[in-house]
Structure formats: C-alpha cells, structure tokens
C-alpha cells in the first residue's frame, strides 16, 4: 500500500513540473519563431500604396 500512498502524495508536484516544462518548451519555440519571422520582415521593406512618398521618407536614413 505504500506505493499508492507515495504516488498520490507526489502526483500534484509531478503534474506541476510537467506543466512548467511544457510551458518553457512552448515559450522557447515561440521566441525562436518570432526571431525567425523578425529576420524575414527586416529583409524587405514593403511600401504601402495608400501612403504618399515624401522627401523625408527618401532622405532620412535613421527612419525605420
């Protein structure tokens, strides 16, 4: 009977550890995906056709 008692007493702790591990793994995946998407977005700048092109837009190198 000792095995069953031990299982029930540690069940919640093990579930919390599993959930924390799962959340950590998902957060790492999300960060990696966002970093990858960020590189793609920075490579190409797409101009919006509805906005007029101004002299400031063409000459200001620091504007993003």
mmCIF file as Biopython writes it, N, C-alpha, C and O atoms, coordinates in Angstrom:
data_model
#
loop_
_atom_site.group_PDB
_atom_site.id
_atom_site.type_symbol
_atom_site.label_atom_id
_atom_site.label_alt_id
_atom_site.label_comp_id
_atom_site.label_asym_id
_atom_site.label_entity_id
_atom_site.label_seq_id
_atom_site.pdbx_PDB_ins_code
_atom_site.Cartn_x
_atom_site.Cartn_y
_atom_site.Cartn_z
_atom_site.occupancy
_atom_site.B_iso_or_equiv
_atom_site.auth_seq_id
_atom_site.auth_asym_id
_atom_site.pdbx_PDB_model_num
ATOM 1   N N  . UNK A ? 1  ? 0.801  -1.187 0.000   1.0 0.0 1  A 1 
ATOM 2   C CA . UNK A ? 1  ? 0.000  0.000  0.000   1.0 0.0 1  A 1 
ATOM 3   C C  . UNK A ? 1  ? 0.857  1.270  0.000   1.0 0.0 1  A 1 
ATOM 4   O O  . UNK A ? 1  ? 0.359  2.350  -0.318  1.0 0.0 1  A 1 
ATOM 5   N N  . UNK A ? 2  ? 2.103  1.151  0.344   1.0 0.0 2  A 1 
ATOM 6   C CA . UNK A ? 2  ? 2.986  2.316  0.417   1.0 0.0 2  A 1 
ATOM 7   C C  . UNK A ? 2  ? 3.210  2.963  -0.942  1.0 0.0 2  A 1 
ATOM 8   O O  . UNK A ? 2  ? 3.372  4.180  -1.028  1.0 0.0 2  A 1 
ATOM 9   N N  . UNK A ? 3  ? 3.219  2.165  -2.001  1.0 0.0 3  A 1 
ATOM 10  C CA . UNK A ? 3  ? 3.451  2.690  -3.343  1.0 0.0 3  A 1 
ATOM 11  C C  . UNK A ? 3  ? 2.306  3.628  -3.746  1.0 0.0 3  A 1 
ATOM 12  O O  . UNK A ? 3  ? 2.541  4.708  -4.288  1.0 0.0 3  A 1 
ATOM 13  N N  . UNK A ? 4  ? 1.087  3.211  -3.481  1.0 0.0 4  A 1 
ATOM 14  C CA . UNK A ? 4  ? -0.061 4.023  -3.850  1.0 0.0 4  A 1 
ATOM 15  C C  . UNK A ? 4  ? -0.095 5.323  -3.050  1.0 0.0 4  A 1 
ATOM 16  O O  . UNK A ? 4  ? -0.450 6.377  -3.578  1.0 0.0 4  A 1 
ATOM 17  N N  . UNK A ? 5  ? 0.265  5.243  -1.807  1.0 0.0 5  A 1 
ATOM 18  C CA . UNK A ? 5  ? 0.279  6.442  -0.976  1.0 0.0 5  A 1 
ATOM 19  C C  . UNK A ? 5  ? 1.310  7.424  -1.505  1.0 0.0 5  A 1 
ATOM 20  O O  . UNK A ? 5  ? 1.049  8.625  -1.567  1.0 0.0 5  A 1 
ATOM 21  N N  . UNK A ? 6  ? 2.454  6.935  -1.880  1.0 0.0 6  A 1 
ATOM 22  C CA . UNK A ? 6  ? 3.530  7.780  -2.397  1.0 0.0 6  A 1 
ATOM 23  C C  . UNK A ? 6  ? 3.111  8.409  -3.725  1.0 0.0 6  A 1 
ATOM 24  O O  . UNK A ? 6  ? 3.400  9.581  -3.965  1.0 0.0 6  A 1 
ATOM 25  N N  . UNK A ? 7  ? 2.450  7.669  -4.573  1.0 0.0 7  A 1 
ATOM 26  C CA . UNK A ? 7  ? 2.017  8.178  -5.872  1.0 0.0 7  A 1 
ATOM 27  C C  . UNK A ? 7  ? 1.054  9.345  -5.703  1.0 0.0 7  A 1 
ATOM 28  O O  . UNK A ? 7  ? 1.202  10.383 -6.348  1.0 0.0 7  A 1 
ATOM 29  N N  . UNK A ? 8  ? 0.066  9.166  -4.829  1.0 0.0 8  A 1 
ATOM 30  C CA . UNK A ? 8  ? -0.933 10.217 -4.635  1.0 0.0 8  A 1 
ATOM 31  C C  . UNK A ? 8  ? -0.319 11.463 -3.993  1.0 0.0 8  A 1 
ATOM 32  O O  . UNK A ? 8  ? -0.724 12.584 -4.300  1.0 0.0 8  A 1 
ATOM 33  N N  . UNK A ? 9  ? 0.627  11.274 -3.132  1.0 0.0 9  A 1 
ATOM 34  C CA . UNK A ? 9  ? 1.201  12.421 -2.434  1.0 0.0 9  A 1 
ATOM 35  C C  . UNK A ? 9  ? 2.114  13.245 -3.346  1.0 0.0 9  A 1 
ATOM 36  O O  . UNK A ? 9  ? 2.292  14.441 -3.114  1.0 0.0 9  A 1 
ATOM 37  N N  . UNK A ? 10 ? 2.686  12.634 -4.366  1.0 0.0 10 A 1 
ATOM 38  C CA . UNK A ? 10 ? 3.594  13.358 -5.251  1.0 0.0 10 A 1 
ATOM 39  C C  . UNK A ? 10 ? 2.979  13.667 -6.614  1.0 0.0 10 A 1 
ATOM 40  O O  . UNK A ? 10 ? 3.630  14.265 -7.470  1.0 0.0 10 A 1 
ATOM 41  N N  . UNK A ? 11 ? 1.733  13.263 -6.813  1.0 0.0 11 A 1 
ATOM 42  C CA . UNK A ? 11 ? 1.085  13.430 -8.120  1.0 0.0 11 A 1 
ATOM 43  C C  . UNK A ? 11 ? 0.989  14.906 -8.516  1.0 0.0 11 A 1 
ATOM 44  O O  . UNK A ? 11 ? 1.328  15.264 -9.643  1.0 0.0 11 A 1 
ATOM 45  N N  . UNK A ? 12 ? 0.540  15.747 -7.617  1.0 0.0 12 A 1 
ATOM 46  C CA . UNK A ? 12 ? 0.354  17.161 -7.963  1.0 0.0 12 A 1 
ATOM 47  C C  . UNK A ? 12 ? 1.687  17.845 -8.250  1.0 0.0 12 A 1 
ATOM 48  O O  . UNK A ? 12 ? 1.769  18.690 -9.141  1.0 0.0 12 A 1 
ATOM 49  N N  . UNK A ? 13 ? 2.712  17.493 -7.514  1.0 0.0 13 A 1 
ATOM 50  C CA . UNK A ? 13 ? 4.029  18.090 -7.754  1.0 0.0 13 A 1 
ATOM 51  C C  . UNK A ? 13 ? 4.564  17.686 -9.120  1.0 0.0 13 A 1 
ATOM 52  O O  . UNK A ? 13 ? 5.140  18.501 -9.841  1.0 0.0 13 A 1 
ATOM 53  N N  . UNK A ? 14 ? 4.365  16.417 -9.467  1.0 0.0 14 A 1 
ATOM 54  C CA . UNK A ? 14 ? 4.831  15.947 -10.776 1.0 0.0 14 A 1 
ATOM 55  C C  . UNK A ? 14 ? 4.056  16.616 -11.912 1.0 0.0 14 A 1 
ATOM 56  O O  . UNK A ? 14 ? 4.640  16.959 -12.940 1.0 0.0 14 A 1 
ATOM 57  N N  . UNK A ? 15 ? 2.754  16.803 -11.736 1.0 0.0 15 A 1 
ATOM 58  C CA . UNK A ? 15 ? 1.950  17.470 -12.758 1.0 0.0 15 A 1 
ATOM 59  C C  . UNK A ? 15 ? 2.384  18.923 -12.937 1.0 0.0 15 A 1 
ATOM 60  O O  . UNK A ? 15 ? 2.439  19.416 -14.064 1.0 0.0 15 A 1 
ATOM 61  N N  . UNK A ? 16 ? 2.689  19.606 -11.850 1.0 0.0 16 A 1 
ATOM 62  C CA . UNK A ? 16 ? 3.150  20.988 -11.945 1.0 0.0 16 A 1 
ATOM 63  C C  . UNK A ? 16 ? 4.504  21.069 -12.647 1.0 0.0 16 A 1 
ATOM 64  O O  . UNK A ? 16 ? 4.742  21.989 -13.429 1.0 0.0 16 A 1 
ATOM 65  N N  . UNK A ? 17 ? 5.383  20.121 -12.374 1.0 0.0 17 A 1 
ATOM 66  C CA . UNK A ? 17 ? 6.687  20.082 -13.048 1.0 0.0 17 A 1 
ATOM 67  C C  . UNK A ? 17 ? 6.519  19.848 -14.540 1.0 0.0 17 A 1 
ATOM 68  O O  . UNK A ? 17 ? 7.182  20.491 -15.354 1.0 0.0 17 A 1 
ATOM 69  N N  . UNK A ? 18 ? 5.638  18.931 -14.898 1.0 0.0 18 A 1 
ATOM 70  C CA . UNK A ? 18 ? 5.377  18.658 -16.312 1.0 0.0 18 A 1 
ATOM 71  C C  . UNK A ? 18 ? 4.839  19.888 -17.013 1.0 0.0 18 A 1 
ATOM 72  O O  . UNK A ? 18 ? 5.276  20.220 -18.114 1.0 0.0 18 A 1 
ATOM 73  N N  . UNK A ? 19 ? 3.886  20.571 -16.376 1.0 0.0 19 A 1 
ATOM 74  C CA . UNK A ? 19 ? 3.285  21.755 -16.978 1.0 0.0 19 A 1 
ATOM 75  C C  . UNK A ? 19 ? 4.331  22.868 -17.142 1.0 0.0 19 A 1 
ATOM 76  O O  . UNK A ? 19 ? 4.357  23.545 -18.170 1.0 0.0 19 A 1 
ATOM 77  N N  . UNK A ? 20 ? 5.179  23.054 -16.147 1.0 0.0 20 A 1 
ATOM 78  C CA . UNK A ? 20 ? 6.220  24.074 -16.226 1.0 0.0 20 A 1 
ATOM 79  C C  . UNK A ? 20 ? 7.196  23.753 -17.360 1.0 0.0 20 A 1 
ATOM 80  O O  . UNK A ? 20 ? 7.620  24.643 -18.097 1.0 0.0 20 A 1 
ATOM 81  N N  . UNK A ? 21 ? 7.539  22.487 -17.486 1.0 0.0 21 A 1 
ATOM 82  C CA . UNK A ? 21 ? 8.451  22.062 -18.552 1.0 0.0 21 A 1 
ATOM 83  C C  . UNK A ? 21 ? 7.811  22.299 -19.922 1.0 0.0 21 A 1 
ATOM 84  O O  . UNK A ? 21 ? 8.471  22.767 -20.850 1.0 0.0 21 A 1 
ATOM 85  N N  . UNK A ? 22 ? 6.527  21.975 -20.040 1.0 0.0 22 A 1 
ATOM 86  C CA . UNK A ? 22 ? 5.796  22.160 -21.297 1.0 0.0 22 A 1 
ATOM 87  C C  . UNK A ? 22 ? 5.721  23.644 -21.667 1.0 0.0 22 A 1 
ATOM 88  O O  . UNK A ? 22 ? 5.941  24.011 -22.822 1.0 0.0 22 A 1 
ATOM 89  N N  . UNK A ? 23 ? 5.411  24.497 -20.683 1.0 0.0 23 A 1 
ATOM 90  C CA . UNK A ? 23 ? 5.313  25.931 -20.927 1.0 0.0 23 A 1 
ATOM 91  C C  . UNK A ? 23 ? 6.661  26.526 -21.314 1.0 0.0 23 A 1 
ATOM 92  O O  . UNK A ? 23 ? 6.735  27.407 -22.170 1.0 0.0 23 A 1 
ATOM 93  N N  . UNK A ? 24 ? 7.723  26.045 -20.684 1.0 0.0 24 A 1 
ATOM 94  C CA . UNK A ? 24 ? 9.066  26.520 -21.008 1.0 0.0 24 A 1 
ATOM 95  C C  . UNK A ? 24 ? 9.420  26.160 -22.446 1.0 0.0 24 A 1 
ATOM 96  O O  . UNK A ? 24 ? 9.977  26.974 -23.183 1.0 0.0 24 A 1 
ATOM 97  N N  . UNK A ? 25 ? 9.093  24.944 -22.830 1.0 0.0 25 A 1 
ATOM 98  C CA . UNK A ? 25 ? 9.383  24.482 -24.178 1.0 0.0 25 A 1 
ATOM 99  C C  . UNK A ? 25 ? 8.599  25.295 -25.217 1.0 0.0 25 A 1 
ATOM 100 O O  . UNK A ? 25 ? 9.147  25.674 -26.253 1.0 0.0 25 A 1 
ATOM 101 N N  . UNK A ? 26 ? 7.317  25.560 -24.937 1.0 0.0 26 A 1 
ATOM 102 C CA . UNK A ? 26 ? 6.497  26.357 -25.843 1.0 0.0 26 A 1 
ATOM 103 C C  . UNK A ? 26 ? 7.012  27.791 -25.944 1.0 0.0 26 A 1 
ATOM 104 O O  . UNK A ? 26 ? 6.999  28.375 -27.027 1.0 0.0 26 A 1 
ATOM 105 N N  . UNK A ? 27 ? 7.462  28.357 -24.840 1.0 0.0 27 A 1 
ATOM 106 C CA . UNK A ? 27 ? 7.999  29.717 -24.850 1.0 0.0 27 A 1 
ATOM 107 C C  . UNK A ? 27 ? 9.275  29.789 -25.688 1.0 0.0 27 A 1 
ATOM 108 O O  . UNK A ? 27 ? 9.488  30.754 -26.422 1.0 0.0 27 A 1 
ATOM 109 N N  . UNK A ? 28 ? 10.119 28.767 -25.577 1.0 0.0 28 A 1 
ATOM 110 C CA . UNK A ? 28 ? 11.341 28.735 -26.383 1.0 0.0 28 A 1 
ATOM 111 C C  . UNK A ? 28 ? 11.013 28.631 -27.866 1.0 0.0 28 A 1 
ATOM 112 O O  . UNK A ? 28 ? 11.637 29.297 -28.692 1.0 0.0 28 A 1 
ATOM 113 N N  . UNK A ? 29 ? 10.027 27.790 -28.205 1.0 0.0 29 A 1 
ATOM 114 C CA . UNK A ? 29 ? 9.618  27.656 -29.602 1.0 0.0 29 A 1 
ATOM 115 C C  . UNK A ? 29 ? 9.084  28.977 -30.138 1.0 0.0 29 A 1 
ATOM 116 O O  . UNK A ? 29 ? 9.406  29.382 -31.255 1.0 0.0 29 A 1 
ATOM 117 N N  . UNK A ? 30 ? 8.258  29.650 -29.323 1.0 0.0 30 A 1 
ATOM 118 C CA . UNK A ? 30 ? 7.662  30.913 -29.749 1.0 0.0 30 A 1 
ATOM 119 C C  . UNK A ? 30 ? 8.737  31.969 -29.956 1.0 0.0 30 A 1 
ATOM 120 O O  . UNK A ? 30 ? 8.696  32.712 -30.937 1.0 0.0 30 A 1 
ATOM 121 N N  . UNK A ? 31 ? 9.698  32.043 -29.042 1.0 0.0 31 A 1 
ATOM 122 C CA . UNK A ? 31 ? 10.785 33.023 -29.169 1.0 0.0 31 A 1 
ATOM 123 C C  . UNK A ? 31 ? 11.608 32.751 -30.419 1.0 0.0 31 A 1 
ATOM 124 O O  . UNK A ? 31 ? 11.997 33.676 -31.132 1.0 0.0 31 A 1 
ATOM 125 N N  . UNK A ? 32 ? 11.870 31.480 -30.677 1.0 0.0 32 A 1 
ATOM 126 C CA . UNK A ? 32 ? 12.646 31.115 -31.859 1.0 0.0 32 A 1 
ATOM 127 C C  . UNK A ? 32 ? 11.875 31.479 -33.132 1.0 0.0 32 A 1 
ATOM 128 O O  . UNK A ? 32 ? 12.455 31.993 -34.088 1.0 0.0 32 A 1 
ATOM 129 N N  . UNK A ? 33 ? 10.559 31.207 -33.138 1.0 0.0 33 A 1 
ATOM 130 C CA . UNK A ? 33 ? 9.735  31.518 -34.305 1.0 0.0 33 A 1 
ATOM 131 C C  . UNK A ? 33 ? 9.659  33.024 -34.539 1.0 0.0 33 A 1 
ATOM 132 O O  . UNK A ? 33 ? 9.756  33.482 -35.678 1.0 0.0 33 A 1 
ATOM 133 N N  . UNK A ? 34 ? 9.486  33.797 -33.461 1.0 0.0 34 A 1 
ATOM 134 C CA . UNK A ? 34 ? 9.414  35.248 -33.595 1.0 0.0 34 A 1 
ATOM 135 C C  . UNK A ? 34 ? 10.742 35.826 -34.082 1.0 0.0 34 A 1 
ATOM 136 O O  . UNK A ? 34 ? 10.760 36.766 -34.877 1.0 0.0 34 A 1 
ATOM 137 N N  . UNK A ? 35 ? 11.838 35.270 -33.611 1.0 0.0 35 A 1 
ATOM 138 C CA . UNK A ? 35 ? 13.146 35.738 -34.070 1.0 0.0 35 A 1 
ATOM 139 C C  . UNK A ? 35 ? 13.323 35.447 -35.554 1.0 0.0 35 A 1 
ATOM 140 O O  . UNK A ? 35 ? 13.871 36.261 -36.297 1.0 0.0 35 A 1 
ATOM 141 N N  . UNK A ? 36 ? 12.862 34.296 -35.970 1.0 0.0 36 A 1 
ATOM 142 C CA . UNK A ? 36 ? 12.967 33.913 -37.374 1.0 0.0 36 A 1 
ATOM 143 C C  . UNK A ? 36 ? 12.096 34.811 -38.247 1.0 0.0 36 A 1 
ATOM 144 O O  . UNK A ? 36 ? 12.525 35.233 -39.321 1.0 0.0 36 A 1 
ATOM 145 N N  . UNK A ? 37 ? 10.875 35.108 -37.794 1.0 0.0 37 A 1 
ATOM 146 C CA . UNK A ? 37 ? 9.976  35.985 -38.539 1.0 0.0 37 A 1 
ATOM 147 C C  . UNK A ? 37 ? 10.516 37.411 -38.565 1.0 0.0 37 A 1 
ATOM 148 O O  . UNK A ? 37 ? 10.358 38.117 -39.561 1.0 0.0 37 A 1 
ATOM 149 N N  . UNK A ? 38 ? 11.143 37.831 -37.493 1.0 0.0 38 A 1 
ATOM 150 C CA . UNK A ? 38 ? 11.708 39.176 -37.426 1.0 0.0 38 A 1 
ATOM 151 C C  . UNK A ? 38 ? 12.793 39.369 -38.471 1.0 0.0 38 A 1 
ATOM 152 O O  . UNK A ? 38 ? 12.901 40.445 -39.060 1.0 0.0 38 A 1 
ATOM 153 N N  . UNK A ? 39 ? 13.590 38.352 -38.706 1.0 0.0 39 A 1 
ATOM 154 C CA . UNK A ? 39 ? 14.631 38.442 -39.721 1.0 0.0 39 A 1 
ATOM 155 C C  . UNK A ? 39 ? 14.024 38.566 -41.109 1.0 0.0 39 A 1 
ATOM 156 O O  . UNK A ? 39 ? 14.532 39.308 -41.950 1.0 0.0 39 A 1 
ATOM 157 N N  . UNK A ? 40 ? 12.964 37.858 -41.343 1.0 0.0 40 A 1 
ATOM 158 C CA . UNK A ? 40 ? 12.312 37.920 -42.648 1.0 0.0 40 A 1 
ATOM 159 C C  . UNK A ? 40 ? 11.702 39.292 -42.890 1.0 0.0 40 A 1 
ATOM 160 O O  . UNK A ? 40 ? 11.789 39.819 -43.999 1.0 0.0 40 A 1 
ATOM 161 N N  . UNK A ? 41 ? 11.089 39.877 -41.872 1.0 0.0 41 A 1 
ATOM 162 C CA . UNK A ? 41 ? 10.438 41.166 -42.017 1.0 0.0 41 A 1 
ATOM 163 C C  . UNK A ? 41 ? 11.457 42.282 -42.244 1.0 0.0 41 A 1 
ATOM 164 O O  . UNK A ? 41 ? 11.175 43.232 -42.973 1.0 0.0 41 A 1 
ATOM 165 N N  . UNK A ? 42 ? 12.640 42.177 -41.627 1.0 0.0 42 A 1 
ATOM 166 C CA . UNK A ? 42 ? 13.643 43.218 -41.768 1.0 0.0 42 A 1 
ATOM 167 C C  . UNK A ? 42 ? 14.308 43.207 -43.140 1.0 0.0 42 A 1 
ATOM 168 O O  . UNK A ? 42 ? 14.810 44.239 -43.587 1.0 0.0 42 A 1 
ATOM 169 N N  . UNK A ? 43 ? 14.320 42.081 -43.802 1.0 0.0 43 A 1 
ATOM 170 C CA . UNK A ? 43 ? 14.991 41.974 -45.086 1.0 0.0 43 A 1 
ATOM 171 C C  . UNK A ? 43 ? 14.314 42.817 -46.157 1.0 0.0 43 A 1 
ATOM 172 O O  . UNK A ? 43 ? 14.995 43.457 -46.958 1.0 0.0 43 A 1 
ATOM 173 N N  . UNK A ? 44 ? 13.011 42.828 -46.184 1.0 0.0 44 A 1 
ATOM 174 C CA . UNK A ? 44 ? 12.278 43.552 -47.210 1.0 0.0 44 A 1 
ATOM 175 C C  . UNK A ? 44 ? 11.410 44.617 -46.572 1.0 0.0 44 A 1 
ATOM 176 O O  . UNK A ? 44 ? 10.716 44.366 -45.587 1.0 0.0 44 A 1 
ATOM 177 N N  . UNK A ? 45 ? 11.457 45.817 -47.149 1.0 0.0 45 A 1 
ATOM 178 C CA . UNK A ? 45 ? 10.553 46.865 -46.701 1.0 0.0 45 A 1 
ATOM 179 C C  . UNK A ? 45 ? 9.496  47.046 -47.776 1.0 0.0 45 A 1 
ATOM 180 O O  . UNK A ? 45 ? 9.809  47.368 -48.922 1.0 0.0 45 A 1 
ATOM 181 N N  . UNK A ? 46 ? 8.273  46.843 -47.408 1.0 0.0 46 A 1 
ATOM 182 C CA . UNK A ? 46 ? 7.168  46.944 -48.348 1.0 0.0 46 A 1 
ATOM 183 C C  . UNK A ? 46 ? 6.519  48.310 -48.183 1.0 0.0 46 A 1 
ATOM 184 O O  . UNK A ? 46 ? 6.154  48.709 -47.077 1.0 0.0 46 A 1 
ATOM 185 N N  . UNK A ? 47 ? 6.383  49.006 -49.276 1.0 0.0 47 A 1 
ATOM 186 C CA . UNK A ? 47 ? 5.748  50.315 -49.239 1.0 0.0 47 A 1 
ATOM 187 C C  . UNK A ? 47 ? 4.247  50.169 -49.391 1.0 0.0 47 A 1 
ATOM 188 O O  . UNK A ? 47 ? 3.757  49.346 -50.165 1.0 0.0 47 A 1 
ATOM 189 N N  . UNK A ? 48 ? 3.533  50.983 -48.639 1.0 0.0 48 A 1 
ATOM 190 C CA . UNK A ? 48 ? 2.085  50.982 -48.715 1.0 0.0 48 A 1 
ATOM 191 C C  . UNK A ? 48 ? 1.669  51.913 -49.851 1.0 0.0 48 A 1 
ATOM 192 O O  . UNK A ? 48 ? 2.115  53.058 -49.910 1.0 0.0 48 A 1 
ATOM 193 N N  . UNK A ? 49 ? 0.829  51.434 -50.739 1.0 0.0 49 A 1 
ATOM 194 C CA . UNK A ? 49 ? 0.419  52.209 -51.904 1.0 0.0 49 A 1 
ATOM 195 C C  . UNK A ? 49 ? -0.471 53.381 -51.527 1.0 0.0 49 A 1 
ATOM 196 O O  . UNK A ? 49 ? -0.561 54.347 -52.285 1.0 0.0 49 A 1 
ATOM 197 N N  . UNK A ? 50 ? -1.128 53.322 -50.384 1.0 0.0 50 A 1 
ATOM 198 C CA . UNK A ? 50 ? -2.029 54.404 -49.989 1.0 0.0 50 A 1 
ATOM 199 C C  . UNK A ? 50 ? -1.274 55.596 -49.402 1.0 0.0 50 A 1 
ATOM 200 O O  . UNK A ? 50 ? -1.821 56.697 -49.343 1.0 0.0 50 A 1 
ATOM 201 N N  . UNK A ? 51 ? -0.020 55.396 -48.964 1.0 0.0 51 A 1 
ATOM 202 C CA . UNK A ? 51 ? 0.758  56.487 -48.401 1.0 0.0 51 A 1 
ATOM 203 C C  . UNK A ? 51 ? 1.604  57.153 -49.480 1.0 0.0 51 A 1 
ATOM 204 O O  . UNK A ? 51 ? 2.221  56.464 -50.292 1.0 0.0 51 A 1 
ATOM 205 N N  . UNK A ? 52 ? 1.640  58.478 -49.498 1.0 0.0 52 A 1 
ATOM 206 C CA . UNK A ? 52 ? 2.487  59.153 -50.481 1.0 0.0 52 A 1 
ATOM 207 C C  . UNK A ? 52 ? 3.955  59.073 -50.075 1.0 0.0 52 A 1 
ATOM 208 O O  . UNK A ? 52 ? 4.271  59.041 -48.885 1.0 0.0 52 A 1 
ATOM 209 N N  . UNK A ? 53 ? 4.838  59.039 -51.044 1.0 0.0 53 A 1 
ATOM 210 C CA . UNK A ? 53 ? 6.273  59.002 -50.778 1.0 0.0 53 A 1 
ATOM 211 C C  . UNK A ? 53 ? 6.741  60.446 -50.639 1.0 0.0 53 A 1 
ATOM 212 O O  . UNK A ? 53 ? 6.597  61.251 -51.559 1.0 0.0 53 A 1 
ATOM 213 N N  . UNK A ? 54 ? 7.306  60.761 -49.469 1.0 0.0 54 A 1 
ATOM 214 C CA . UNK A ? 54 ? 7.744  62.124 -49.202 1.0 0.0 54 A 1 
ATOM 215 C C  . UNK A ? 54 ? 9.256  62.209 -49.289 1.0 0.0 54 A 1 
ATOM 216 O O  . UNK A ? 54 ? 9.953  61.194 -49.287 1.0 0.0 54 A 1 
ATOM 217 N N  . UNK A ? 55 ? 9.751  63.435 -49.364 1.0 0.0 55 A 1 
ATOM 218 C CA . UNK A ? 55 ? 11.193 63.662 -49.418 1.0 0.0 55 A 1 
ATOM 219 C C  . UNK A ? 55 ? 11.846 63.193 -48.121 1.0 0.0 55 A 1 
ATOM 220 O O  . UNK A ? 55 ? 12.949 62.647 -48.150 1.0 0.0 55 A 1 
ATOM 221 N N  . UNK A ? 56 ? 11.184 63.398 -46.991 1.0 0.0 56 A 1 
ATOM 222 C CA . UNK A ? 56 ? 11.700 62.956 -45.703 1.0 0.0 56 A 1 
ATOM 223 C C  . UNK A ? 56 ? 11.861 61.437 -45.673 1.0 0.0 56 A 1 
ATOM 224 O O  . UNK A ? 56 ? 12.849 60.929 -45.144 1.0 0.0 56 A 1 
ATOM 225 N N  . UNK A ? 57 ? 10.908 60.722 -46.232 1.0 0.0 57 A 1 
ATOM 226 C CA . UNK A ? 57 ? 10.979 59.264 -46.272 1.0 0.0 57 A 1 
ATOM 227 C C  . UNK A ? 57 ? 12.193 58.803 -47.105 1.0 0.0 57 A 1 
ATOM 228 O O  . UNK A ? 57 ? 12.861 57.836 -46.740 1.0 0.0 57 A 1 
ATOM 229 N N  . UNK A ? 58 ? 12.466 59.475 -48.186 1.0 0.0 58 A 1 
ATOM 230 C CA . UNK A ? 58 ? 13.569 59.081 -49.059 1.0 0.0 58 A 1 
ATOM 231 C C  . UNK A ? 58 ? 14.936 59.455 -48.520 1.0 0.0 58 A 1 
ATOM 232 O O  . UNK A ? 58 ? 15.902 58.725 -48.741 1.0 0.0 58 A 1 
ATOM 233 N N  . UNK A ? 59 ? 15.042 60.583 -47.812 1.0 0.0 59 A 1 
ATOM 234 C CA . UNK A ? 59 ? 16.352 61.095 -47.409 1.0 0.0 59 A 1 
ATOM 235 C C  . UNK A ? 59 ? 16.752 60.777 -45.977 1.0 0.0 59 A 1 
ATOM 236 O O  . UNK A ? 59 ? 17.935 60.872 -45.652 1.0 0.0 59 A 1 
ATOM 237 N N  . UNK A ? 60 ? 15.822 60.404 -45.109 1.0 0.0 60 A 1 
ATOM 238 C CA . UNK A ? 60 ? 16.146 60.162 -43.703 1.0 0.0 60 A 1 
ATOM 239 C C  . UNK A ? 60 ? 16.609 58.717 -43.523 1.0 0.0 60 A 1 
ATOM 240 O O  . UNK A ? 60 ? 15.789 57.801 -43.592 1.0 0.0 60 A 1 
ATOM 241 N N  . UNK A ? 61 ? 17.918 58.492 -43.292 1.0 0.0 61 A 1 
ATOM 242 C CA . UNK A ? 61 ? 18.426 57.119 -43.167 1.0 0.0 61 A 1 
ATOM 243 C C  . UNK A ? 61 ? 18.083 56.453 -41.837 1.0 0.0 61 A 1 
ATOM 244 O O  . UNK A ? 61 ? 18.098 55.226 -41.741 1.0 0.0 61 A 1 
ATOM 245 N N  . UNK A ? 62 ? 17.773 57.248 -40.807 1.0 0.0 62 A 1 
ATOM 246 C CA . UNK A ? 62 ? 17.525 56.693 -39.473 1.0 0.0 62 A 1 
ATOM 247 C C  . UNK A ? 62 ? 16.088 56.266 -39.274 1.0 0.0 62 A 1 
ATOM 248 O O  . UNK A ? 62 ? 15.785 55.586 -38.294 1.0 0.0 62 A 1 
ATOM 249 N N  . UNK A ? 63 ? 15.205 56.637 -40.160 1.0 0.0 63 A 1 
ATOM 250 C CA . UNK A ? 63 ? 13.796 56.305 -40.000 1.0 0.0 63 A 1 
ATOM 251 C C  . UNK A ? 63 ? 13.572 54.835 -40.359 1.0 0.0 63 A 1 
ATOM 252 O O  . UNK A ? 63 ? 14.109 54.329 -41.344 1.0 0.0 63 A 1 
ATOM 253 N N  . UNK A ? 64 ? 12.776 54.175 -39.547 1.0 0.0 64 A 1 
ATOM 254 C CA . UNK A ? 64 ? 12.512 52.754 -39.814 1.0 0.0 64 A 1 
ATOM 255 C C  . UNK A ? 64 ? 11.153 52.560 -40.406 1.0 0.0 64 A 1 
ATOM 256 O O  . UNK A ? 64 ? 10.762 51.429 -40.694 1.0 0.0 64 A 1 
#
